[in-house]
Amino acid sequence: MTASDTARNAARLIARHGETMVLKRASEATAVVLKGKRLVGSTVDVGGSAVQQEFRIRIGTTELAASPWASKAPGRHDSIIVDGRERSILDVRPLGDAGTVALYELLVAG
């Protein structure tokens, strides 16, 4: 299996089992609608009685590659809307094979 096969298979799994999300970037006029797969998360005590959710999301590269955005990779200053709630991206980790990015794993909170 080649690296491009791995990327195609990853995109197919996200499209089939993911949910619709919206990736936003302050420096871009348009948002990117994409599919993402939410992974198990936890809650984090942010002080006092406040608690926020923190979890990981895996997204494919297809929608980003087709977007008008200059940088085709998500960043730590972007945000993502999941279930109608905007969440901050804390970390981005590219996942791939042989130098080809197949997925991005996002750590989000909010």
C-alpha positions as semicolon CSV with decimal commas, in nm:
position;residue;x (nm);y (nm);z (nm)
1;M;0,000;0,000;0,000
2;T;0,141;0,339;-0,099
3;A;0,127;0,660;0,104
4;S;-0,144;0,799;-0,124
5;D;-0,350;0,481;-0,070
6;T;-0,320;0,535;0,305
7;A;-0,438;0,895;0,269
8;R;-0,734;0,788;0,052
9;N;-0,836;0,516;0,298
10;A;-0,813;0,758;0,591
11;A;-1,028;1,014;0,407
12;R;-1,284;0,747;0,321
13;L;-1,311;0,634;0,686
14;I;-1,351;0,992;0,812
15;A;-1,617;1,064;0,546
16;R;-1,807;0,748;0,633
17;H;-1,787;0,762;1,014
18;G;-1,723;1,129;1,092
19;E;-1,953;1,419;1,164
20;T;-1,974;1,757;0,995
21;M;-1,759;2,029;1,152
22;V;-1,649;2,381;1,056
23;L;-1,284;2,488;1,073
24;K;-1,234;2,863;1,114
25;R;-0,928;3,083;1,078
26;A;-0,929;3,449;1,183
27;S;-0,710;3,553;0,889
28;E;-0,938;3,388;0,629
29;A;-1,271;3,520;0,504
30;T;-1,422;3,174;0,454
31;A;-1,454;2,877;0,685
32;V;-1,394;2,517;0,576
33;V;-1,677;2,267;0,621
34;L;-1,532;1,920;0,672
35;K;-1,587;1,581;0,828
36;G;-1,409;1,489;1,150
37;K;-1,405;1,197;1,390
38;R;-1,422;1,286;1,757
39;L;-1,216;1,068;1,991
40;V;-1,272;1,002;2,361
41;G;-1,193;1,303;2,575
42;S;-1,199;1,425;2,930
43;T;-1,290;1,727;3,136
44;V;-1,031;1,970;3,267
45;D;-1,068;2,182;3,580
46;V;-0,994;2,541;3,475
47;G;-1,025;2,689;3,823
48;G;-1,298;2,746;4,075
49;S;-1,604;2,550;3,970
50;A;-1,535;2,586;3,595
51;V;-1,474;2,272;3,388
52;Q;-1,421;2,244;3,013
53;Q;-1,415;1,952;2,773
54;E;-1,088;1,853;2,610
55;F;-1,077;1,592;2,335
56;R;-0,910;1,496;2,009
57;I;-1,053;1,513;1,658
58;R;-0,913;1,351;1,348
59;I;-0,975;1,529;1,018
60;G;-0,872;1,443;0,665
61;T;-0,683;1,657;0,418
62;T;-0,929;1,658;0,126
63;E;-1,144;1,956;0,229
64;L;-0,840;2,159;0,333
65;A;-0,662;2,089;0,004
66;A;-0,970;2,211;-0,185
67;S;-1,009;2,524;0,029
68;P;-0,902;2,875;-0,078
69;W;-0,681;2,899;0,232
70;A;-0,316;2,982;0,167
71;S;-0,194;2,738;0,435
72;K;-0,362;2,401;0,387
73;A;-0,282;2,273;0,738
74;P;-0,482;2,353;1,053
75;G;-0,303;2,560;1,315
76;R;-0,306;2,627;1,687
77;H;-0,474;2,964;1,636
78;D;-0,765;2,815;1,440
79;S;-1,093;2,704;1,594
80;I;-1,342;2,432;1,508
81;I;-1,717;2,419;1,553
82;V;-1,844;2,082;1,678
83;D;-2,212;2,031;1,763
84;G;-2,272;2,404;1,723
85;R;-2,005;2,494;1,980
86;E;-1,681;2,669;1,888
87;R;-1,372;2,509;2,038
88;S;-1,011;2,627;2,047
89;I;-0,741;2,416;1,884
90;L;-0,463;2,362;2,138
91;D;-0,237;2,135;1,933
92;V;-0,213;1,989;1,581
93;R;-0,034;1,665;1,495
94;P;-0,002;1,549;1,133
95;L;-0,043;1,172;1,089
96;G;0,079;1,001;0,777
97;D;0,302;0,758;0,597
98;A;0,628;0,811;0,407
99;G;0,609;1,189;0,441
100;T;0,250;1,211;0,311
101;V;-0,001;1,356;0,561
102;A;-0,315;1,142;0,569
103;L;-0,488;1,297;0,871
104;Y;-0,450;1,573;1,123
105;E;-0,517;1,502;1,490
106;L;-0,638;1,811;1,673
107;L;-0,643;1,858;2,049
108;V;-0,937;2,089;2,120
109;A;-1,091;2,245;2,429
110;G;-1,398;2,447;2,504
